[in-house]
Amino acid sequence: IRKDFSGKLFLYSEGEWKPIGSEALLPRLRRVRRHGSELLITGDAGAAFRWTTNGVVPLHNNYRYDLHDVISFGESGTFICGDFGAILQEAPRQSNEGPDTAIQSNNWVSLSKGETQKTLRTLWPIDERNLIAAGDAGVVLHFDGNSLTLTELPEPLRIHDIWGSSPKNIYAVCDQATIFHFDGNSWDVVHRG
């Protein structure tokens, strides 16, 4: 881990930021998301962590490139996206496994099969079944619970974040202060900065 890109975790509590200790040297961290009482964290060189009241625990996944986003939702579980079009899904925990049981093992499955080599930077769950991943050069991948479908924006802009309320109502925030909207059929510019 490069020392100039080392990561640190802080917790804001009672009006001040307090460092959260970690036994391992952390890489540069890219995203943190809350899921219930846990925090899910991604970073460089395949780093992924789950923070619980027991501390920071690695989510071992055998991926060595940068991971840019993580999200957990519904029965579908936890998903991570990153460099080279990676989308990983954590295998579901067995009913007898507590939150810390699956953490230590390599329970990750790659959903991507070479649909793109572009970096995926953001994830958004549309509903209990549908997930959108998006990133560089206007690449958008839709996961319907079974397979991935690739679409692209009409312009090859980097997508920084996405939001949607259904598979027919998705917004993408891009470089150059540009916002696209997907209506289920096509992506159209709704704002240009």
PyRosetta script that sets phi, psi and omega in degrees:
from pyrosetta import init, pose_from_sequence

init()
pose = pose_from_sequence("IRKDFSGKLFLYSEGEWKPIGSEALLPRLRRVRRHGSELLITGDAGAAFRWTTNGVVPLHNNYRYDLHDVISFGESGTFICGDFGAILQEAPRQSNEGPDTAIQSNNWVSLSKGETQKTLRTLWPIDERNLIAAGDAGVVLHFDGNSLTLTELPEPLRIHDIWGSSPKNIYAVCDQATIFHFDGNSWDVVHRG")
pose.set_psi(1, 128.9)
pose.set_omega(1, 179.0)
pose.set_phi(2, -68.8)
pose.set_psi(2, 128.0)
pose.set_omega(2, -178.2)
pose.set_phi(3, -64.8)
pose.set_psi(3, -30.9)
pose.set_omega(3, -179.1)
pose.set_phi(4, -75.1)
pose.set_psi(4, -9.3)
pose.set_omega(4, 177.3)
pose.set_phi(5, -120.0)
pose.set_psi(5, 27.9)
pose.set_omega(5, -177.4)
pose.set_phi(6, -73.5)
pose.set_psi(6, 146.6)
pose.set_omega(6, -177.3)
pose.set_phi(7, -102.2)
pose.set_psi(7, 151.8)
pose.set_omega(7, 175.6)
pose.set_phi(8, -137.3)
pose.set_psi(8, 146.4)
pose.set_omega(8, 177.8)
pose.set_phi(9, -109.8)
pose.set_psi(9, 137.8)
pose.set_omega(9, 177.5)
pose.set_phi(10, -129.5)
pose.set_psi(10, 147.7)
pose.set_omega(10, 177.4)
pose.set_phi(11, -118.2)
pose.set_psi(11, 127.3)
pose.set_omega(11, 177.3)
pose.set_phi(12, -88.8)
pose.set_psi(12, 116.2)
pose.set_omega(12, -176.9)
pose.set_phi(13, -146.1)
pose.set_psi(13, 133.1)
pose.set_omega(13, 177.3)
pose.set_phi(14, 52.5)
pose.set_psi(14, 43.3)
pose.set_omega(14, 173.5)
pose.set_phi(15, 81.1)
pose.set_psi(15, 9.9)
pose.set_omega(15, 177.4)
pose.set_phi(16, -147.8)
pose.set_psi(16, 154.9)
pose.set_omega(16, 177.6)
pose.set_phi(17, -87.4)
pose.set_psi(17, 129.5)
pose.set_omega(17, 179.3)
pose.set_phi(18, -124.3)
pose.set_psi(18, 134.4)
pose.set_omega(18, 178.7)
pose.set_phi(19, -68.0)
pose.set_psi(19, 142.8)
pose.set_omega(19, 174.0)
pose.set_phi(20, -101.1)
pose.set_psi(20, 121.5)
pose.set_omega(20, -179.0)
pose.set_phi(21, -71.2)
pose.set_psi(21, 148.2)
pose.set_omega(21, 175.7)
pose.set_phi(22, -139.9)
pose.set_psi(22, 135.5)
pose.set_omega(22, -180.0)
pose.set_phi(23, -69.4)
pose.set_psi(23, -30.2)
pose.set_omega(23, -178.5)
pose.set_phi(24, -94.4)
pose.set_psi(24, 149.9)
pose.set_omega(24, 171.1)
pose.set_phi(25, -70.6)
pose.set_psi(25, 124.8)
pose.set_omega(25, -176.4)
pose.set_phi(26, -93.1)
pose.set_psi(26, 142.9)
pose.set_omega(26, 175.4)
pose.set_phi(27, -78.7)
pose.set_psi(27, -178.6)
pose.set_omega(27, 173.4)
pose.set_phi(28, -60.1)
pose.set_psi(28, 130.9)
pose.set_omega(28, -178.4)
pose.set_phi(29, -99.6)
pose.set_psi(29, 141.8)
pose.set_omega(29, -173.3)
pose.set_phi(30, -113.5)
pose.set_psi(30, -32.7)
pose.set_omega(30, -175.0)
pose.set_phi(31, -150.3)
pose.set_psi(31, 143.0)
pose.set_omega(31, 172.4)
pose.set_phi(32, -132.8)
pose.set_psi(32, 134.5)
pose.set_omega(32, 178.1)
pose.set_phi(33, -137.0)
pose.set_psi(33, 145.9)
pose.set_omega(33, 178.7)
pose.set_phi(34, -92.9)
pose.set_psi(34, 139.4)
pose.set_omega(34, 172.3)
pose.set_phi(35, -139.3)
pose.set_psi(35, 105.6)
pose.set_omega(35, -175.9)
pose.set_phi(36, 61.4)
pose.set_psi(36, -125.3)
pose.set_omega(36, 179.2)
pose.set_phi(37, -94.4)
pose.set_psi(37, 5.1)
pose.set_omega(37, -178.7)
pose.set_phi(38, -104.7)
pose.set_psi(38, 157.6)
pose.set_omega(38, 167.3)
pose.set_phi(39, -114.5)
pose.set_psi(39, 134.8)
pose.set_omega(39, 176.0)
pose.set_phi(40, -107.4)
pose.set_psi(40, 133.1)
pose.set_omega(40, -171.1)
pose.set_phi(41, -133.8)
pose.set_psi(41, 138.3)
pose.set_omega(41, 174.1)
pose.set_phi(42, -125.3)
pose.set_psi(42, 161.0)
pose.set_omega(42, -179.4)
pose.set_phi(43, -163.4)
pose.set_psi(43, -164.2)
pose.set_omega(43, -176.6)
pose.set_phi(44, -70.6)
pose.set_psi(44, 159.0)
pose.set_omega(44, 172.6)
pose.set_phi(45, 55.6)
pose.set_psi(45, 40.1)
pose.set_omega(45, 176.5)
pose.set_phi(46, 77.5)
pose.set_psi(46, 12.4)
pose.set_omega(46, -177.2)
pose.set_phi(47, -74.1)
pose.set_psi(47, 128.8)
pose.set_omega(47, 174.0)
pose.set_phi(48, -145.5)
pose.set_psi(48, 139.3)
pose.set_omega(48, -176.0)
pose.set_phi(49, -139.5)
pose.set_psi(49, 155.7)
pose.set_omega(49, 170.5)
pose.set_phi(50, -121.9)
pose.set_psi(50, 125.9)
pose.set_omega(50, 176.5)
pose.set_phi(51, -104.8)
pose.set_psi(51, 122.4)
pose.set_omega(51, 175.6)
pose.set_phi(52, -124.7)
pose.set_psi(52, -176.1)
pose.set_omega(52, 177.0)
pose.set_phi(53, -63.0)
pose.set_psi(53, -15.8)
pose.set_omega(53, 177.4)
pose.set_phi(54, -86.1)
pose.set_psi(54, -4.3)
pose.set_omega(54, 178.7)
pose.set_phi(55, 116.1)
pose.set_psi(55, -167.6)
pose.set_omega(55, -177.6)
pose.set_phi(56, -93.7)
pose.set_psi(56, 124.7)
pose.set_omega(56, -177.9)
pose.set_phi(57, -125.7)
pose.set_psi(57, 133.1)
pose.set_omega(57, 179.1)
pose.set_phi(58, -66.4)
pose.set_psi(58, 144.4)
pose.set_omega(58, 170.5)
pose.set_phi(59, -102.8)
pose.set_psi(59, 91.7)
pose.set_omega(59, -176.1)
pose.set_phi(60, -66.6)
pose.set_psi(60, 128.7)
pose.set_omega(60, -173.8)
pose.set_phi(61, -139.7)
pose.set_psi(61, 1.3)
pose.set_omega(61, 178.1)
pose.set_phi(62, 62.5)
pose.set_psi(62, 13.5)
pose.set_omega(62, 178.5)
pose.set_phi(63, -101.0)
pose.set_psi(63, 130.0)
pose.set_omega(63, -172.4)
pose.set_phi(64, -108.1)
pose.set_psi(64, 1.2)
pose.set_omega(64, 178.1)
pose.set_phi(65, -99.1)
pose.set_psi(65, 174.6)
pose.set_omega(65, -175.8)
pose.set_phi(66, -68.5)
pose.set_psi(66, 138.0)
pose.set_omega(66, 176.8)
pose.set_phi(67, -109.3)
pose.set_psi(67, 128.8)
pose.set_omega(67, -169.6)
pose.set_phi(68, -105.5)
pose.set_psi(68, -23.9)
pose.set_omega(68, -178.7)
pose.set_phi(69, -152.1)
pose.set_psi(69, 157.0)
pose.set_omega(69, 178.4)
pose.set_phi(70, -146.3)
pose.set_psi(70, 141.2)
pose.set_omega(70, 178.4)
pose.set_phi(71, -152.1)
pose.set_psi(71, 146.3)
pose.set_omega(71, 178.3)
pose.set_phi(72, -127.9)
pose.set_psi(72, 134.4)
pose.set_omega(72, -179.9)
pose.set_phi(73, -155.4)
pose.set_psi(73, 142.5)
pose.set_omega(73, 172.7)
pose.set_phi(74, 47.6)
pose.set_psi(74, -150.7)
pose.set_omega(74, 179.4)
pose.set_phi(75, -75.0)
pose.set_psi(75, -13.7)
pose.set_omega(75, -175.4)
pose.set_phi(76, -72.5)
pose.set_psi(76, -21.3)
pose.set_omega(76, 176.5)
pose.set_phi(77, 93.3)
pose.set_psi(77, -153.7)
pose.set_omega(77, -175.5)
pose.set_phi(78, -105.8)
pose.set_psi(78, 137.3)
pose.set_omega(78, 179.9)
pose.set_phi(79, -124.9)
pose.set_psi(79, 147.5)
pose.set_omega(79, 176.4)
pose.set_phi(80, -131.8)
pose.set_psi(80, 143.1)
pose.set_omega(80, 173.3)
pose.set_phi(81, -127.6)
pose.set_psi(81, 160.3)
pose.set_omega(81, -178.2)
pose.set_phi(82, -171.2)
pose.set_psi(82, -155.7)
pose.set_omega(82, -177.2)
pose.set_phi(83, -60.2)
pose.set_psi(83, 155.2)
pose.set_omega(83, 176.1)
pose.set_phi(84, 57.7)
pose.set_psi(84, 33.5)
pose.set_omega(84, 174.9)
pose.set_phi(85, 72.1)
pose.set_psi(85, 21.2)
pose.set_omega(85, -176.4)
pose.set_phi(86, -73.1)
pose.set_psi(86, 132.1)
pose.set_omega(86, 166.5)
pose.set_phi(87, -132.5)
pose.set_psi(87, 119.4)
pose.set_omega(87, -178.8)
pose.set_phi(88, -114.6)
pose.set_psi(88, 143.6)
pose.set_omega(88, 176.6)
pose.set_phi(89, -122.9)
pose.set_psi(89, 131.3)
pose.set_omega(89, 177.2)
pose.set_phi(90, -75.1)
pose.set_psi(90, 132.2)
pose.set_omega(90, 177.9)
pose.set_phi(91, -62.6)
pose.set_psi(91, 142.6)
pose.set_omega(91, -179.6)
pose.set_phi(92, -60.7)
pose.set_psi(92, 145.2)
pose.set_omega(92, 176.0)
pose.set_phi(93, -78.2)
pose.set_psi(93, 147.6)
pose.set_omega(93, 174.7)
pose.set_phi(94, -73.6)
pose.set_psi(94, 155.7)
pose.set_omega(94, -176.3)
pose.set_phi(95, -61.4)
pose.set_psi(95, -24.4)
pose.set_omega(95, -179.9)
pose.set_phi(96, -89.6)
pose.set_psi(96, 0.2)
pose.set_omega(96, 179.3)
pose.set_phi(97, -93.4)
pose.set_psi(97, 131.3)
pose.set_omega(97, 174.0)
pose.set_phi(98, -81.4)
pose.set_psi(98, 179.8)
pose.set_omega(98, -176.9)
pose.set_phi(99, -63.8)
pose.set_psi(99, -22.2)
pose.set_omega(99, -177.8)
pose.set_phi(100, -96.5)
pose.set_psi(100, -5.7)
pose.set_omega(100, -177.1)
pose.set_phi(101, -71.5)
pose.set_psi(101, -51.1)
pose.set_omega(101, -176.3)
pose.set_phi(102, -75.5)
pose.set_psi(102, -14.9)
pose.set_omega(102, -175.5)
pose.set_phi(103, -61.2)
pose.set_psi(103, -38.7)
pose.set_omega(103, -171.9)
pose.set_phi(104, -80.4)
pose.set_psi(104, -11.7)
pose.set_omega(104, -174.8)
pose.set_phi(105, -106.9)
pose.set_psi(105, 167.2)
pose.set_omega(105, 179.2)
pose.set_phi(106, -87.1)
pose.set_psi(106, 73.6)
pose.set_omega(106, -177.6)
pose.set_phi(107, -98.1)
pose.set_psi(107, 44.4)
pose.set_omega(107, -176.7)
pose.set_phi(108, -117.3)
pose.set_psi(108, 138.2)
pose.set_omega(108, 179.4)
pose.set_phi(109, -119.6)
pose.set_psi(109, 134.0)
pose.set_omega(109, 176.2)
pose.set_phi(110, -81.0)
pose.set_psi(110, 122.3)
pose.set_omega(110, 177.1)
pose.set_phi(111, -86.0)
pose.set_psi(111, -28.7)
pose.set_omega(111, -176.8)
pose.set_phi(112, -78.2)
pose.set_psi(112, 140.4)
pose.set_omega(112, -178.5)
pose.set_phi(113, -126.1)
pose.set_psi(113, 37.6)
pose.set_omega(113, 178.4)
pose.set_phi(114, 88.3)
pose.set_psi(114, 19.3)
pose.set_omega(114, 179.2)
pose.set_phi(115, -60.0)
pose.set_psi(115, -33.5)
pose.set_omega(115, 177.3)
pose.set_phi(116, -153.8)
pose.set_psi(116, 155.9)
pose.set_omega(116, 172.8)
pose.set_phi(117, -106.9)
pose.set_psi(117, 3.2)
pose.set_omega(117, -179.1)
pose.set_phi(118, -75.1)
pose.set_psi(118, 152.7)
pose.set_omega(118, 176.8)
pose.set_phi(119, -70.0)
pose.set_psi(119, 130.0)
pose.set_omega(119, 174.3)
pose.set_phi(120, -97.6)
pose.set_psi(120, 124.4)
pose.set_omega(120, -170.9)
pose.set_phi(121, -109.3)
pose.set_psi(121, -16.8)
pose.set_omega(121, -174.5)
pose.set_phi(122, -149.0)
pose.set_psi(122, 150.2)
pose.set_omega(122, 178.5)
pose.set_phi(123, -126.0)
pose.set_psi(123, 147.6)
pose.set_omega(123, 173.7)
pose.set_phi(124, -147.7)
pose.set_psi(124, 125.6)
pose.set_omega(124, 175.5)
pose.set_phi(125, -82.3)
pose.set_psi(125, 121.0)
pose.set_omega(125, 179.7)
pose.set_phi(126, -77.1)
pose.set_psi(126, -42.6)
pose.set_omega(126, 177.3)
pose.set_phi(127, -157.5)
pose.set_psi(127, -165.8)
pose.set_omega(127, -176.7)
pose.set_phi(128, -63.3)
pose.set_psi(128, -14.9)
pose.set_omega(128, -176.5)
pose.set_phi(129, -117.8)
pose.set_psi(129, -33.3)
pose.set_omega(129, -171.0)
pose.set_phi(130, -100.5)
pose.set_psi(130, 135.6)
pose.set_omega(130, -180.0)
pose.set_phi(131, -131.5)
pose.set_psi(131, 140.4)
pose.set_omega(131, 176.2)
pose.set_phi(132, -115.8)
pose.set_psi(132, 134.7)
pose.set_omega(132, 172.2)
pose.set_phi(133, -121.5)
pose.set_psi(133, 140.2)
pose.set_omega(133, -177.4)
pose.set_phi(134, -147.8)
pose.set_psi(134, 161.8)
pose.set_omega(134, -179.0)
pose.set_phi(135, -175.1)
pose.set_psi(135, -135.5)
pose.set_omega(135, -171.7)
pose.set_phi(136, -65.1)
pose.set_psi(136, 151.0)
pose.set_omega(136, 175.9)
pose.set_phi(137, 58.1)
pose.set_psi(137, 26.8)
pose.set_omega(137, 176.4)
pose.set_phi(138, 73.5)
pose.set_psi(138, 20.1)
pose.set_omega(138, -178.1)
pose.set_phi(139, -78.7)
pose.set_psi(139, 133.1)
pose.set_omega(139, 176.7)
pose.set_phi(140, -132.0)
pose.set_psi(140, 128.5)
pose.set_omega(140, 175.4)
pose.set_phi(141, -116.1)
pose.set_psi(141, 132.3)
pose.set_omega(141, 177.5)
pose.set_phi(142, -109.2)
pose.set_psi(142, 123.6)
pose.set_omega(142, 175.5)
pose.set_phi(143, -106.7)
pose.set_psi(143, 120.1)
pose.set_omega(143, -176.1)
pose.set_phi(144, -98.7)
pose.set_psi(144, 14.6)
pose.set_omega(144, -177.4)
pose.set_phi(145, 99.2)
pose.set_psi(145, -16.9)
pose.set_omega(145, 179.9)
pose.set_phi(146, -125.7)
pose.set_psi(146, -43.6)
pose.set_omega(146, -175.6)
pose.set_phi(147, -145.1)
pose.set_psi(147, 166.2)
pose.set_omega(147, 178.7)
pose.set_phi(148, -102.2)
pose.set_psi(148, 140.7)
pose.set_omega(148, 175.0)
pose.set_phi(149, -123.9)
pose.set_psi(149, 128.7)
pose.set_omega(149, -179.2)
pose.set_phi(150, -93.5)
pose.set_psi(150, 131.2)
pose.set_omega(150, 168.1)
pose.set_phi(151, -132.8)
pose.set_psi(151, 166.7)
pose.set_omega(151, 178.3)
pose.set_phi(152, -137.0)
pose.set_psi(152, 149.5)
pose.set_omega(152, 173.1)
pose.set_phi(153, -66.3)
pose.set_psi(153, 157.8)
pose.set_omega(153, 178.6)
pose.set_phi(154, -66.7)
pose.set_psi(154, -15.6)
pose.set_omega(154, 176.5)
pose.set_phi(155, -124.8)
pose.set_psi(155, 142.0)
pose.set_omega(155, -176.3)
pose.set_phi(156, -81.6)
pose.set_psi(156, 56.9)
pose.set_omega(156, 179.7)
pose.set_phi(157, -91.0)
pose.set_psi(157, 149.2)
pose.set_omega(157, 175.9)
pose.set_phi(158, -69.7)
pose.set_psi(158, 129.4)
pose.set_omega(158, 176.0)
pose.set_phi(159, -92.5)
pose.set_psi(159, 121.6)
pose.set_omega(159, -179.2)
pose.set_phi(160, -92.0)
pose.set_psi(160, -33.2)
pose.set_omega(160, -179.9)
pose.set_phi(161, -157.2)
pose.set_psi(161, 156.8)
pose.set_omega(161, 177.9)
pose.set_phi(162, -136.4)
pose.set_psi(162, 157.3)
pose.set_omega(162, 176.1)
pose.set_phi(163, -152.3)
pose.set_psi(163, 145.0)
pose.set_omega(163, 177.0)
pose.set_phi(164, -159.2)
pose.set_psi(164, 156.2)
pose.set_omega(164, 177.8)
pose.set_phi(165, -108.4)
pose.set_psi(165, -12.9)
pose.set_omega(165, 177.0)
pose.set_phi(166, -163.5)
pose.set_psi(166, 168.2)
pose.set_omega(166, 176.9)
pose.set_phi(167, -62.5)
pose.set_psi(167, -10.8)
pose.set_omega(167, 179.4)
pose.set_phi(168, -111.7)
pose.set_psi(168, 16.3)
pose.set_omega(168, 178.9)
pose.set_phi(169, -151.8)
pose.set_psi(169, 83.8)
pose.set_omega(169, -175.7)
pose.set_phi(170, -128.4)
pose.set_psi(170, 138.0)
pose.set_omega(170, 177.4)
pose.set_phi(171, -115.8)
pose.set_psi(171, 142.0)
pose.set_omega(171, 177.1)
pose.set_phi(172, -125.3)
pose.set_psi(172, 125.6)
pose.set_omega(172, 177.7)
pose.set_phi(173, -98.2)
pose.set_psi(173, 124.5)
pose.set_omega(173, -169.5)
pose.set_phi(174, -125.3)
pose.set_psi(174, 176.1)
pose.set_omega(174, 171.3)
pose.set_phi(175, -54.6)
pose.set_psi(175, 163.5)
pose.set_omega(175, 176.4)
pose.set_phi(176, 60.2)
pose.set_psi(176, 30.3)
pose.set_omega(176, 178.0)
pose.set_phi(177, 50.8)
pose.set_psi(177, 41.0)
pose.set_omega(177, -178.1)
pose.set_phi(178, -107.0)
pose.set_psi(178, 135.8)
pose.set_omega(178, 177.3)
pose.set_phi(179, -121.7)
pose.set_psi(179, 130.5)
pose.set_omega(179, 176.9)
pose.set_phi(180, -109.8)
pose.set_psi(180, 153.8)
pose.set_omega(180, 175.2)
pose.set_phi(181, -126.0)
pose.set_psi(181, 137.2)
pose.set_omega(181, 176.1)
pose.set_phi(182, -110.2)
pose.set_psi(182, 126.4)
pose.set_omega(182, -177.0)
pose.set_phi(183, -103.9)
pose.set_psi(183, 12.8)
pose.set_omega(183, -177.0)
pose.set_phi(184, 101.1)
pose.set_psi(184, -17.4)
pose.set_omega(184, 179.4)
pose.set_phi(185, -120.1)
pose.set_psi(185, -44.5)
pose.set_omega(185, -176.3)
pose.set_phi(186, -148.9)
pose.set_psi(186, 159.4)
pose.set_omega(186, 175.5)
pose.set_phi(187, -94.4)
pose.set_psi(187, 129.5)
pose.set_omega(187, 178.8)
pose.set_phi(188, -130.6)
pose.set_psi(188, 145.7)
pose.set_omega(188, 176.4)
pose.set_phi(189, -70.4)
pose.set_psi(189, 129.3)
pose.set_omega(189, 174.7)
pose.set_phi(190, -113.5)
pose.set_psi(190, -14.1)
pose.set_omega(190, 175.4)
pose.set_phi(191, -155.4)
pose.set_psi(191, 138.9)
pose.set_omega(191, 174.6)
pose.set_phi(192, -133.9)
pose.set_psi(192, 123.6)
pose.set_omega(192, -175.8)
pose.set_phi(193, -75.7)
pose.dump_pdb("model.pdb")
